[in-house]
Amino acid sequence: MKRFCVSMLLTAALLVPSVAAQEITVASAADLQFAFRDVAARFEKETGKHVKLIFGSSGNFFTQIQNGAPFDLFFSADIDYPKKLEAADLAEPGTLYPYATGKLVLWVRNESKLDLSRGLRVLLDPSVGKIAMANPEHAPYGRAAVAAMRHEGVYDKVSGKFVLGENISQTASFVVSGSADIGIVALSLALAPSIKEKGRYVEVPANEYPPIEQAAVILKTSGNKQTAQQFLAFVKSPAIAELLRQYGFAAGKIEP
C-alpha cells in the first residue's frame, strides 16, 4: 500500500507541469470582454486547454508588462503598445498581429429622450448632465472619443461633464447604471448580449477619429509559448474573424 501511495504521488507530481502548460493568461483590452469569453470557450472546447482572461485598459496592461506582469499574451486596443513592447524586446519576435479595428458609438439607456441622430452634437443638449467616456490617459477609446469631440467642436463645451472610466467596459457600466446620461463607448459593448437590450446607440463616423487599430503579441516572459501560439493561431482563423465582426469589430489592418 505504501509503495502504491508513493507511486500515485509521483504520478501526480509529474502531471502538475503538464497541467500548468495547458493554461495561458491573456491580458485583454476591455472592449473584448464579451467577444473573448466566447473565443476562449471555443478554444477550450476544441483543444482542452484553459484560457485565463483578464480585462482592463491597454495602457495599464502595458505598464504592468513593463514591470514583469506574468501574462502570456497581450491583446491591446492600441497597436502602439504591442509595437513598443516589441521594440523593447519584451515580445516574441514575429508574433505581433493586428486582429481588429474598433468602433466608437454613442449609447443611451432605452428610457432616454436624447435624439442620437444628432450625433456628437447631442452632447450639447441641456438635459445631459454626465457624459461617460474612458480615461484618455490610458484607454485608446478615450483618446478616440476626445478626438471625435474635438472634430465636432463640442469638446470644450462639454468637458466639465465627463465621468471617466478606467476602461471602456467601466465606461459603459456608468451609463447602464444611470451614473451618466450618455456614453461614448465601444460598439462591441453596445452589441453585447447583456447590454444591447438595455439601450440604443448610433455609430460615431469613423472619419471623426483616428483608427482604433488593435493588435496582439506573445510576451517574452510567457512560460507557455506553445499554447500561446496555438491560441493566437486560433484567433487568426476565419471563424473567429467572423465572430469578432459579429461583435462589432472591423478586420484588423495587416502590417506590410
C-alpha positions as CSV (number, residue, x, y, z in Angstrom):
1,M,0.0,0.0,0.0
2,K,2.8,2.4,1.0
3,R,4.6,1.7,-2.4
4,F,1.3,2.3,-4.2
5,C,0.7,5.7,-2.4
6,V,4.3,6.8,-3.3
7,S,3.7,5.9,-6.9
8,M,0.5,7.9,-7.0
9,L,2.2,10.9,-5.5
10,L,5.0,10.7,-8.1
11,T,2.5,10.4,-10.9
12,A,0.6,13.5,-9.6
13,A,3.8,15.5,-9.3
14,L,4.7,14.7,-12.9
15,L,1.3,15.8,-14.1
16,V,1.4,19.2,-12.5
17,P,3.8,20.8,-15.0
18,S,1.7,19.2,-17.8
19,V,-1.5,20.7,-16.5
20,A,0.2,24.1,-16.0
21,A,1.4,24.1,-19.5
22,Q,-2.2,23.7,-20.7
23,E,-3.2,27.2,-19.3
24,I,-2.4,30.6,-20.6
25,T,-3.1,34.0,-19.1
26,V,-4.3,36.6,-21.6
27,A,-4.3,40.4,-20.8
28,S,-7.2,41.6,-22.9
29,A,-8.5,45.1,-23.7
30,A,-11.8,45.8,-22.0
31,D,-13.7,46.1,-25.4
32,L,-13.1,42.3,-25.8
33,Q,-14.9,41.4,-22.6
34,F,-17.8,39.7,-24.2
35,A,-16.3,38.6,-27.5
36,F,-13.3,36.9,-25.9
37,R,-15.3,34.9,-23.4
38,D,-16.9,33.3,-26.5
39,V,-13.5,32.9,-28.2
40,A,-11.9,31.3,-25.1
41,A,-14.8,28.9,-24.6
42,R,-14.5,27.7,-28.2
43,F,-10.7,27.3,-27.9
44,E,-11.1,25.3,-24.7
45,K,-13.7,23.1,-26.2
46,E,-11.5,22.5,-29.3
47,T,-8.2,22.0,-27.5
48,G,-8.9,21.1,-23.9
49,K,-6.5,23.9,-22.8
50,H,-7.6,26.6,-20.4
51,V,-7.5,30.4,-21.1
52,K,-7.5,32.8,-18.1
53,L,-8.8,36.1,-19.3
54,I,-8.0,39.4,-17.5
55,F,-9.7,42.5,-18.8
56,G,-8.6,46.1,-18.4
57,S,-7.2,49.2,-20.0
58,S,-4.5,48.7,-22.6
59,G,-2.3,51.4,-21.1
60,N,-2.4,49.9,-17.6
61,F,-1.5,46.4,-19.0
62,F,1.4,48.0,-20.9
63,T,2.8,49.4,-17.7
64,Q,2.2,46.1,-15.9
65,I,4.0,44.1,-18.6
66,Q,7.0,46.5,-18.5
67,N,7.1,45.8,-14.8
68,G,7.2,42.0,-15.3
69,A,3.5,41.0,-15.0
70,P,3.2,37.3,-15.8
71,F,0.9,37.3,-18.9
72,D,1.3,35.0,-21.9
73,L,-0.4,37.2,-24.4
74,F,-1.5,40.8,-24.7
75,F,-4.5,41.8,-26.8
76,S,-4.3,45.6,-26.9
77,A,-6.9,48.1,-28.1
78,D,-4.0,50.2,-29.3
79,I,-1.4,48.7,-31.7
80,D,1.2,51.1,-30.4
81,Y,1.5,49.3,-27.1
82,P,2.5,45.9,-28.6
83,K,4.8,47.7,-31.0
84,K,6.6,49.4,-28.1
85,L,6.9,46.0,-26.3
86,E,8.4,44.5,-29.5
87,A,10.9,47.4,-29.7
88,A,11.8,46.9,-26.1
89,D,12.5,43.1,-26.7
90,L,9.6,42.2,-24.3
91,A,7.6,40.5,-27.1
92,E,8.3,37.3,-29.0
93,P,9.6,38.4,-32.5
94,G,7.2,38.0,-35.3
95,T,4.1,37.5,-33.2
96,L,2.6,40.9,-33.5
97,Y,-0.9,40.5,-35.1
98,P,-3.4,43.3,-35.9
99,Y,-6.5,41.4,-35.0
100,A,-9.2,44.1,-35.3
101,T,-10.2,47.7,-35.6
102,G,-12.6,49.1,-33.0
103,K,-15.6,51.4,-33.5
104,L,-17.0,54.2,-31.3
105,V,-20.7,54.7,-30.6
106,L,-22.9,57.0,-28.6
107,W,-25.0,54.9,-26.2
108,V,-28.0,55.7,-24.0
109,R,-30.5,53.7,-22.0
110,N,-33.8,52.9,-23.6
111,E,-35.7,55.4,-21.5
112,S,-33.5,58.3,-22.6
113,K,-35.2,61.0,-24.7
114,L,-32.0,62.1,-26.3
115,D,-32.0,62.2,-30.1
116,L,-29.0,60.2,-31.2
117,S,-29.5,61.1,-34.8
118,R,-27.8,64.4,-33.9
119,G,-24.5,62.6,-33.4
120,L,-22.0,64.1,-31.1
121,R,-23.9,67.4,-31.2
122,V,-26.4,65.7,-28.9
123,L,-23.9,66.1,-26.1
124,L,-24.8,69.8,-26.1
125,D,-28.4,69.0,-25.1
126,P,-29.2,70.8,-21.8
127,S,-30.6,67.6,-20.3
128,V,-27.2,65.9,-20.5
129,G,-25.6,66.2,-17.0
130,K,-23.0,63.5,-17.2
131,I,-21.1,62.0,-20.1
132,A,-19.2,58.7,-19.7
133,M,-16.0,58.1,-21.6
134,A,-12.9,56.1,-21.0
135,N,-9.9,57.8,-19.4
136,P,-7.8,59.1,-22.4
137,E,-4.6,58.9,-20.4
138,H,-4.5,55.1,-20.7
139,A,-7.6,53.9,-22.7
140,P,-7.4,54.1,-26.5
141,Y,-11.2,54.5,-26.8
142,G,-10.9,57.6,-24.5
143,R,-8.4,59.2,-26.8
144,A,-10.6,58.4,-29.8
145,A,-13.6,60.0,-28.1
146,V,-11.6,63.1,-27.4
147,A,-10.5,63.3,-31.0
148,A,-14.1,62.9,-32.2
149,M,-15.5,65.6,-29.9
150,R,-12.7,68.0,-30.9
151,H,-13.5,67.2,-34.6
152,E,-17.2,68.2,-34.0
153,G,-16.2,71.2,-32.0
154,V,-18.0,70.1,-28.8
155,Y,-15.2,69.1,-26.5
156,D,-14.5,72.4,-24.8
157,K,-18.3,72.9,-24.3
158,V,-18.9,69.6,-22.5
159,S,-15.5,68.7,-20.9
160,G,-16.9,69.6,-17.4
161,K,-19.5,66.9,-17.7
162,F,-17.1,63.9,-18.1
163,V,-17.3,60.8,-15.9
164,L,-14.1,58.8,-16.7
165,G,-14.0,55.1,-16.7
166,E,-10.8,53.2,-16.0
167,N,-11.5,51.3,-19.2
168,I,-14.2,51.2,-21.9
169,S,-16.2,48.4,-20.0
170,Q,-16.5,50.5,-16.9
171,T,-17.5,53.5,-19.0
172,A,-20.4,51.5,-20.4
173,S,-21.4,50.4,-16.9
174,F,-21.7,54.1,-15.9
175,V,-24.5,54.6,-18.5
176,V,-26.2,51.3,-17.8
177,S,-26.4,52.1,-14.1
178,G,-27.6,55.6,-14.6
179,S,-24.5,57.3,-13.3
180,A,-24.2,59.0,-16.7
181,D,-26.8,60.2,-19.2
182,I,-24.9,59.2,-22.3
183,G,-21.7,57.4,-23.0
184,I,-19.1,57.2,-25.8
185,V,-18.3,53.5,-25.8
186,A,-17.1,50.6,-28.0
187,L,-19.6,49.1,-30.5
188,S,-18.5,45.7,-29.2
189,L,-20.0,46.5,-25.8
190,A,-23.2,48.1,-27.3
191,L,-23.8,44.7,-29.1
192,A,-23.0,42.6,-26.0
193,P,-25.9,40.3,-25.0
194,S,-26.2,41.7,-21.5
195,I,-26.2,45.3,-22.7
196,K,-27.9,45.6,-26.1
197,E,-31.4,45.1,-24.8
198,K,-30.9,47.9,-22.2
199,G,-30.2,50.8,-24.6
200,R,-29.7,52.1,-28.1
201,Y,-26.8,53.5,-30.0
202,V,-25.5,55.3,-33.1
203,E,-22.1,54.9,-34.5
204,V,-19.7,57.8,-34.5
205,P,-18.5,58.3,-38.1
206,A,-15.1,56.7,-38.4
207,N,-13.6,59.8,-40.2
208,E,-14.0,61.8,-37.0
209,Y,-11.3,60.0,-35.0
210,P,-8.0,58.1,-35.7
211,P,-8.5,54.4,-36.4
212,I,-8.6,52.3,-33.3
213,E,-6.2,49.7,-34.6
214,Q,-5.9,46.8,-32.1
215,A,-3.1,44.2,-32.0
216,A,-1.9,41.2,-30.1
217,V,1.5,39.9,-29.2
218,I,3.0,36.9,-27.3
219,L,5.2,38.1,-24.5
220,K,8.8,37.0,-23.9
221,T,8.0,36.1,-20.3
222,S,5.4,33.6,-21.3
223,G,6.0,30.2,-19.8
224,N,3.5,28.6,-22.1
225,K,4.6,29.8,-25.6
226,Q,3.3,26.7,-27.4
227,T,-0.2,27.1,-26.1
228,A,0.0,30.9,-26.6
229,Q,1.0,30.3,-30.3
230,Q,-1.9,27.9,-30.6
231,F,-4.4,30.5,-29.2
232,L,-3.1,33.2,-31.4
233,A,-3.4,31.0,-34.5
234,F,-7.0,30.2,-33.3
235,V,-7.8,33.9,-33.2
236,K,-6.5,34.3,-36.8
237,S,-8.9,31.7,-38.1
238,P,-11.8,32.8,-40.4
239,A,-14.4,31.6,-37.8
240,I,-13.0,33.9,-35.1
241,A,-12.7,36.7,-37.5
242,E,-16.4,36.4,-38.3
243,L,-17.2,36.1,-34.6
244,L,-15.3,39.4,-33.9
245,R,-17.2,41.0,-36.8
246,Q,-20.5,40.0,-35.2
247,Y,-19.3,41.7,-32.0
248,G,-18.8,45.0,-33.9
249,F,-15.1,44.8,-34.8
250,A,-13.8,45.5,-38.3
251,A,-11.0,43.4,-39.7
252,G,-7.5,44.4,-38.5
253,K,-5.1,46.2,-40.8
254,I,-2.4,43.7,-41.7
255,E,1.0,45.2,-41.4
256,P,3.2,45.1,-44.6
